[in-house]
């Protein structure tokens, strides 16, 4: 099990890496699942949060659930992580800011 801070249940940190070559080939490590994909976007669940890749003619060449490595190619325009929101407290803590 992996917590929100990217650490395994044993407490050891998980690693994630991104290797982008000429905006055409991308290798991502630390991937736990592919949430969705089409030729314009790929959404990945990673040890560091949800990662979105946007572009044109995107194609997943391979994904290993054992190693957590994903390879894709296409015209890559955007790579972004979804913002992770911390618990902002209850109603009164937001009211009295």
Buried (B, 14 or more C-beta within 10 A) or exposed (E): EBEEEBBEEEEEEBEBEBEEEEEEBBBBBBBEEBEEBEEBBBBBBBBBBBBBBBBEEBEBEEBEEEEBBBBBBBEBEEBEEEEEEEEEEEEEEEEEE
